[in-house]
Amino acid sequence: MASLYDLQGREVLKQKTDLAVIRLPSLPSGLYVLLLQTKNGQHILRKVAVK
């Protein structure tokens, strides 16, 4: 599962995926927080910059 949040904490994308690639639709430029949940329940947080 992949969720993308803007810096105000609003979820802007939620995607169920088993792929190593996450497709980002046309999002406004800015910074986002990506939260990934692996199959074994591990959570991974990353900052994402969209140009």
Secondary structure as GFF3:
##gff-version 3
##sequence-region A 1 51
A	DSSP	beta_strand	2	6	.	.	.	ID=ss1
A	DSSP	beta_strand	11	15	.	.	.	ID=ss2
A	DSSP	beta_strand	30	37	.	.	.	ID=ss3
A	DSSP	beta_strand	43	50	.	.	.	ID=ss4
###
